Structures are given as C-alpha cells and as structure tokens.
Amino acid sequence: MQPLLRRRLKKVEHVKSVVWYTSIADTTVPIQILPDKIYRSFNSENATLMMVIFDETTSADGTMQAVKDIRKIADKQSFLSGMSCVVSDTKDLTNNETPLYVAIAVILSSIVLAVTMDSFLVPYTLPLKYRNGYHLQPWLEYHFSVRYRI
C-alpha cells in the first residue's frame, strides 16, 4: 500500500516517478528495520523525503506546470526544492515584481530628465511624440524653434 500523497503525485502530468522508502521496501515493513543509511536518506526527526522525477527538462513548460500542480496537491506542511522549483519561483517572482520596477524606473528617469534638461516638460513630451507616430512633431518643432530660436 502506498501513501496517499505519493499516489496523487504519481498521477500528475509530466511526473515520471516518485521515489519514497516504499520504492525500496513495502509499507508493511516497519521503517525502523531499514538499514540506517536508507532510513536517514528518507527521514529526519519530523520529516519524510520524497523525490519527484519529471519526464521533461528542468525549465520545460510541462515541468513548470507539474510543479504548480504538486504545490496544489501538497499541503502547507510540504516543501518543494530543486532546480525546477527554483526556476518556477524565480519566474513567478519576476512576473509579479517587474511592473513595480518599471514604474520606479520611469518615475526616476523622468525626474532626472526634468531636472537636467532646460525645460521640465521635455521628458513628458518626448514619449508623447513617439507614442502614436509623429503627430506631435510639428508642435514640438514650433515650441523649440520659438524658445531656442533655431
């Protein structure tokens, strides 16, 4: 008999196998009978280790989806580690924080341009000029030719 979590993990798409101590011995065999090396490989004071092997590469889309599915199946007491989990966490983190960093960069660069340029409006008119083509180009040319006598 296999533990429920192992059976559920084996059913996840792109999971090739799940290795637990029942891969070596049946669950009817008490874990204390296992050799110390094997017992220590899978157990600690209050935790048990399961190794999940995927059928795709570390960063493949299927592996990333399998990691998400495993996290849904495993409860809050379970922790995942390994390269696939690190890649998944990094991808989620960058997707969540990128808009914040872009907003900060835009604000700071606008402040720097407003302080260092002759007119504080230039940093705000340049993006408008290139946003939808050159429809503001005549206004900008007039504005700068009158102000700077070009």
PyMOL commands that set and color helices and strands:
alter all, ss='L'
color gray80, all
select helices_A, chain A and resi 4-10+21-23+31-33+36-42+61-73+83-116+122-131+137-148
alter helices_A, ss='H'
color red, helices_A
select strands_A, chain A and resi 15-19+51-54
alter strands_A, ss='S'
color yellow, strands_A
deselect
rebuild
show_as cartoon
